[in-house]
Amino acid sequence: MKKWIVILLHCLIVVPAFSQDATLRKKDRKRDVLLQTNYGDIIIRLSDSTPLHRDNFLKLVKSHYYDSVLFHRVIKNFMIQAGDPESKHANPGVPLGNGGPGYTIPAEFRQSLFHKRGAIAAARMGDAVNPKKESHGSQFYIVQGRIFTDAGLDSVETYRLKRKIPEAEREVYKTIGGAPHLDQNYTVFGEVLKGFDVVDSIASVSTSMGRDSDRPLQDVRIIKVKLIKRHKYFK
């Protein structure tokens, strides 16, 4: 099965183009995003450092693109993934991950944005068919991750990243946790502000297991996504 996921893939699935008919207003970029799921609410803040991804996500939210989609791929201690429109009415047990709006977004890697616990990032096709590491137009994942030791991070540096992890990031991965092997390979464009317990609950559900699916056995659905006013108690 060829899917948009956060591992290497083999080919591009051609799907009908999606028309983004929602118009962004200046104040939309200063709002947070509320994901209402059947497991609880998650509040996300998008990054102004990744304007292409930010604006694309906002337009999809305003056009109700994400309403009723499933978290179709879940891996405990790694991430939860959603954004496939084909998941809205999918029958139980059907592998998902092929659907999308029919376009990609140029990568926006930023050193300040990395795969700490709670990071929201874009899925993409693998390097073999996507050497520019462009992002999928709608599929995203939220990092649950795990806590690393210095030895574990040394291993990631040597065998996965082929570079040093900045000391400040190492401290985050040793205390909060995350998925450092994805850094600067998948675009991080926001983070969870509230609802980490919901992310943990979703990440713990039973799934079909295996690289070609990892779909929850019982549907985990995003009921509605909407823009909300930013609250002063969130930085």
C-alpha positions in Angstrom: 0.0 0.0 0.0 1.5 3.4 -1.0 0.6 6.1 1.4 1.5 9.5 2.7 3.2 8.7 6.0 6.3 9.7 8.0 8.5 7.0 6.5 9.9 6.4 3.1 7.3 5.8 0.4 7.5 4.5 -3.2 5.3 6.6 -5.5 2.9 9.5 -5.8 -0.8 9.0 -5.7 -2.6 11.2 -8.1 -5.9 12.6 -6.7 -8.3 15.3 -7.8 -7.3 18.8 -6.9 -8.9 20.4 -3.9 -10.2 24.0 -4.3 -9.3 26.1 -1.3 -12.2 28.5 -1.4 -11.8 29.8 2.1 -10.4 33.3 2.3 -7.9 34.1 5.0 -8.1 37.3 7.0 -5.2 38.9 8.8 -6.7 38.1 12.2 -7.0 34.4 11.3 -3.2 34.1 11.5 -3.4 35.2 15.1 -5.9 32.5 16.2 -5.3 29.1 17.6 -6.8 25.9 16.2 -9.2 23.6 18.2 -9.4 20.0 17.2 -12.5 18.4 18.7 -12.1 14.6 18.7 -14.1 11.8 20.2 -11.3 11.4 22.7 -11.3 15.1 23.8 -10.0 18.5 22.6 -6.6 19.4 21.4 -5.5 23.1 21.0 -2.8 23.8 18.5 -0.8 27.0 17.7 0.6 27.3 14.2 4.0 28.9 13.6 4.5 32.2 11.8 8.0 30.8 10.8 6.3 28.5 8.4 3.8 30.7 6.5 3.1 28.4 3.6 2.1 25.5 5.9 0.4 27.9 8.4 -1.8 29.5 5.7 -2.6 26.2 4.0 -3.7 24.6 7.3 -5.8 27.6 8.1 -7.5 27.5 4.8 -8.3 23.8 5.2 -9.7 24.4 8.6 -11.9 27.3 7.4 -13.2 25.2 4.5 -14.1 22.3 7.0 -11.7 20.0 5.2 -10.7 18.2 8.4 -14.2 17.8 9.9 -14.9 14.1 10.4 -11.5 12.8 9.3 -10.0 10.0 11.3 -6.6 9.6 12.9 -5.9 6.8 10.5 -2.4 5.9 11.6 -1.3 5.6 15.2 2.0 4.4 16.6 2.4 4.5 20.4 5.5 6.5 21.6 5.8 8.0 18.1 2.9 9.9 16.5 -0.7 10.1 15.6 -1.6 11.0 11.9 -4.7 12.4 10.3 -5.8 14.5 7.3 -6.9 11.8 4.7 -10.3 12.9 3.4 -11.0 9.3 2.3 -11.1 8.4 5.9 -14.4 10.2 6.6 -16.6 7.4 5.4 -14.1 4.5 5.4 -15.3 1.0 6.3 -13.7 -0.7 9.2 -10.4 -2.3 8.5 -9.8 -0.5 5.2 -6.1 0.8 5.0 -6.0 4.5 4.7 -3.4 7.2 3.9 -3.7 7.7 0.1 -6.1 10.7 0.1 -5.4 14.3 -0.2 -6.1 17.6 -1.9 -3.8 17.0 -4.9 -0.9 19.3 -4.2 2.2 19.6 -2.2 3.8 22.4 -0.1 7.5 23.4 -0.3 9.5 22.3 2.7 10.0 25.0 5.4 12.6 23.6 7.7 13.5 25.8 10.6 16.2 25.1 13.2 13.9 26.5 15.9 11.1 24.0 15.1 11.9 20.4 15.9 10.1 17.2 16.7 9.6 17.6 20.4 6.5 16.1 22.1 3.4 17.9 20.9 4.9 19.1 17.6 2.6 19.2 14.6 4.3 18.4 11.3 3.4 17.5 7.7 3.6 14.0 6.3 5.3 13.6 2.9 6.5 11.1 0.2 9.9 9.6 0.6 13.1 11.0 -0.7 13.3 8.7 -3.7 10.3 10.4 -5.4 10.4 13.6 -3.4 14.0 14.8 -3.2 12.9 18.3 -2.2 11.0 16.9 0.8 7.8 18.7 -0.1 4.9 18.2 2.3 1.6 16.6 1.6 -1.2 19.1 1.2 -3.4 18.0 4.1 -2.0 15.0 6.0 -0.3 15.9 9.3 0.9 14.2 12.4 1.2 15.1 16.1 4.3 13.8 17.9 3.9 11.8 21.0 7.4 10.6 21.0 9.4 9.2 23.9 12.1 10.4 26.3 15.7 9.8 25.2 19.0 9.2 27.0 22.3 10.8 25.9 23.3 7.4 24.5 20.1 7.2 22.5 20.6 10.7 21.1 24.2 9.9 20.2 22.9 6.9 18.2 20.3 9.1 16.4 23.1 11.6 15.5 25.4 8.9 14.2 23.0 6.6 12.3 20.0 8.7 11.4 20.8 12.4 11.3 24.5 12.4 10.4 24.9 15.6 12.4 24.9 16.9 15.9 21.7 17.8 17.8 22.0 21.2 19.4 22.4 21.0 23.1 19.2 22.9 23.9 17.2 20.4 21.8 19.0 17.5 23.5 17.7 18.7 26.8 14.2 18.8 25.5 14.4 15.3 24.1 15.8 14.1 27.5 13.1 15.7 29.5 9.9 16.2 27.4 10.7 13.7 24.7 9.9 13.6 21.0 11.1 12.0 17.7 14.5 13.5 16.9 15.2 11.3 13.9 12.7 13.3 11.9 14.3 16.7 12.4 15.0 18.7 9.3 13.4 16.0 7.1 9.7 16.8 7.8 8.3 20.3 8.2 7.2 21.1 11.7 4.7 23.9 11.6 3.1 24.2 15.0 2.7 22.6 18.4 0.1 21.4 20.9 -0.8 23.9 23.6 -3.4 21.9 25.4 -4.6 18.3 25.2 -1.4 16.3 25.6 -3.5 13.8 27.6 -5.8 13.4 24.6 -2.7 12.8 22.3 -1.5 10.1 24.8 -5.0 8.5 24.9 -5.2 8.3 21.1 -1.6 7.0 20.8 -2.5 4.2 23.2 -5.5 2.8 21.3 -5.3 -0.7 19.8 -4.4 -0.8 16.1 -4.1 -3.2 13.2 -0.3 -2.9 13.7 2.2 -3.1 10.9 3.9 -0.6 8.6 1.2 -0.8 5.9 -1.6 0.3 8.2 -1.5 1.0 12.0 -5.1 2.0 11.8 -7.0 2.1 15.1 -9.4 -0.8 15.5 -12.0 1.6 16.8 -12.3 4.9 14.9 -10.6 7.9 16.4 -12.4 10.8 14.7 -11.8 14.5 14.5 -15.3 15.7 14.9 -14.7 19.3 14.1 -11.8 21.7 13.6 -12.2 25.5 14.1 -10.3 28.7 14.8 -10.5 30.0 18.3 -9.3 33.2 20.1 -5.9 33.0 21.6 -5.9 32.9 25.4 -3.3 34.9 27.3 -2.3 32.0 29.5 -0.8 30.3 26.4 2.5 31.9 25.5 
